[in-house]
Amino acid sequence: MQHDEVQWHMHLRRRAHRGNSIKHAYPSSSPLIRRVDTLMFVVGIIGPLVSVPQLIKIFGEHTVSGISIASWFGYIGLTLLWLLYGLVHKERPIIITQALWLVVNIVTVIGAIIYR
């Protein structure tokens, strides 16, 4: 996140803390926002499933060519940070998505170590 984005985020957090919250109620009264919220829950579950073919290649074919363990460890680190962010801010879509990504990333690393 760039400095300006961090400052804006902090500005919004201060406003929310002062009772001038610009957050929407959940579920929102707006049909559009409710649809977007639902979509993002679905995306949060489908996103990690996109890696299933990679896991099938690793565990089904025992092939890890083209897999960079260092990159996947990096993904684990970034996922842990996003998960922490979601937990601290109690953002359910972020928590669900990042928990699923954490499982996928760890299983990928385990497979890459086993079959290298």
VENVEN-V653095 format. One line per field, one symbol per residue. burial: + if it has 24 or more other ideal C-beta (glycine too) atoms within 12 Angstrom, else -. A space follows every 10 residues. Layout:
burial: ???
//
This chain:
burial: ---------- ---------- ---------- ---------- ---+--++-- +--++--+-- ---+--+--- -+--++--+- -++--+---- --++-+++++ +++++++++- ++----
//
